[in-house]
Amino acid sequence: METLVLGGGCFWCTEAVFQRLKGVQKVVSGYMGGLFANPSYREICTGKTGHAEVILVEFDPEQISLEELFLVFFKTHDPTTLNRQGNDVGTQYRSVIFYADEAQRETAAKLMQQLETEQVFDAPIVTELSPASEFYPAEEYHQNYFNQNGYQPYCSFVIQPKLEKFRKEFKEKLSSE
């Protein structure tokens, strides 16, 4: 198994997408990239801690490649908006890849360049590439959020449409939900 840490806005959204991929064994919502240890959700929400909402993805590289994971990441959030995803605004919602090693950094940078060259997006990609630091799991009530709270308005109006788009574009990559 390998791990990858991604921040694409609200971790509830990215968690819901990556949980549905073949080859992904585990997804944990949490925080990375901030100024101090063991931040709380309340502290993160101030935007003053420097942490990003992220997911830690544990995956089997024999079932899904790093390139495929990065492509899903870029296609299921807006990597062209700085410190925001939709109505979620602040540095905690930045688009970021926290790479574990040089291979992850190089793979991400190469794909970003390819997407820019192909003009896949209407604006430049602003996704940050940063070395991984300490990962802090989010509070338990944030884990597996969409699966347990799909009836909540945020889930219905924000996450559900992302999942529908994801299912259409990546149907061959879906695990049996």
Secondary structure by P-SEA (a helix, b strand, c coil): cbbbbbbcccaaaaaaaaaaccccccccccccccccccccaaaaaaccccccbbbbbbbccccccaaaaaaaaaaacccccccccccccccccccccccccaaaaaaaaaaaaaaaaaccccccccbbbbcccbbbbcccccccccccccccccccccaaaaaaaaaaacccccccc
